[in-house]
Every structure is written in C-alpha cells, then in structure tokens.
Amino acid sequence: MSLIHLVALSTAEIFGDFKLRDYAKTDDSMSLIQGIGGYFVVIYFLIKAFKNGNIIYVNGMWDGLSALIETIAAYYILGDRLNTTDQYLGIVLICVGIIILNSGGISN
C-alpha cells in the first residue's frame, strides 16, 4: 500500500461526498449516480490498500487524510467554514495524528 492509494481513496470519497451533497440540495439524479460511483471507486482503492496494510493502519490513515483533504476542498471549493478556533485546532490535531500514525511505517 502506498500513500498514493490512500490519497486516491480519500479523493474518491470526497468526490462521492460532494456529489451526494449536490444531490441532497438539488435532487439531480446524475449527482446521485456520480456520488454512488465515487463510493464504488472507494471500495476499489480500499481493497488495494488492504493488500499491504492492516485495518487499523489503513482506516486511521484513510480517516485522517480524508478529513484533512475534504476539509481543505470544502473550504476552498464550497466555501464551507468551521465556527470556532477549537474546530480548526481539531484539524491541526488530525494532521499531527497522520504524521504520528505514519511515523512507524505501514503496519501489515
């Protein structure tokens, strides 16, 4: 498993989330189909990631990277904002968690 698989996994999830949000707001059936398709891609990259990493490591890295990348994308693309500095501190702690989790290498 590589960082590329985890980033691809997170990116596919973000695409799916953005499309499903669009569907929730507009009832556009194409957005629903694209959102579901994004999650099929998530499954593909999740299987790839499990070939060389254990569930604890893969899930931790995926959750952290996905939260970080999706937060940045939602901030810049959708204009979403958090409400308090504590919430932004939470994002910083996610970054620290990713660094610490990755410091031991990939766990098999």
TITOR-901112 format. One line per 10 residues: for each residue x negated, y, z of C-alpha. Coordinates in steps of 0.25 Angstrom, whole numbers, plus 2048, in hexadecimal, padded with zeros to 3 digits. Last residue first. Layout:
<pts>
X,Y,Z | ...
</pts>
This chain:
<pts>
7FD,7EB,820 | 7FA,7F8,826 | 7F4,803,81D | 7E9,80B,823 | 7E8,80F,831 | 7E8,81E,82E | 7F5,81D,826 | 7FE,81D,833 | 7F6,828,839 | 7F7,831,82C
806,82E,82A | 809,831,838 | 802,83E,837 | 80A,842,82B | 817,83E,833 | 812,846,83E | 812,852,835 | 820,84F,830 | 824,84F,83F | 81E,85C,841
827,862,836 | 833,85D,83E | 82D,864,84A | 82C,871,843 | 83B,871,841 | 846,870,837 | 840,868,82B | 841,86D,81D | 847,868,810 | 843,870,803
846,864,7FA | 839,864,7F2 | 82F,86A,7FC | 835,865,80A | 83B,859,805 | 82E,855,7FE | 826,857,80A | 82F,850,813 | 830,844,809 | 821,843,809
820,843,818 | 82C,83A,81B | 828,830,810 | 819,830,815 | 81D,82D,823 | 828,823,820 | 81F,81C,816 | 813,81C,81F | 81B,816,82A | 822,80C,822
816,807,81B | 80E,806,828 | 819,7FF,830 | 81D,7F6,824 | 80F,7F1,821 | 807,7F5,815 | 801,7EE,809 | 80D,7E9,801 | 817,7F1,80A | 813,7FE,802
817,7F7,7F5 | 825,7F3,7FB | 827,801,800 | 823,806,7F2 | 82F,7FE,7EB | 839,801,7F6 | 836,810,7F5 | 838,80F,7E6 | 846,809,7E9 | 848,815,7F2
846,81E,7E7 | 850,817,7DE | 85A,819,7E9 | 857,828,7E9 | 858,828,7D9 | 865,821,7D9 | 86B,82B,7E4 | 865,837,7DC | 86C,832,7CF | 879,831,7D7
879,840,7DA | 882,841,7E6 | 87B,84F,7E8 | 877,850,7F6 | 875,842,7FA | 870,83E,7EC | 865,849,7EE | 861,843,7FB | 861,835,7F5 | 857,83B,7EA
84E,842,7F4 | 84E,835,7FD | 84B,82C,7F1 | 840,835,7EC | 83A,836,7FA | 83B,827,7FB | 833,825,7EE | 829,82F,7F3 | 827,827,800 | 825,81A,7F9
81B,821,7EF | 814,827,7FB | 813,81A,802 | 80F,812,7F5 | 804,81D,7F2 | 7FF,81C,801 | 7FB,80E,7FD | 800,800,800
</pts>
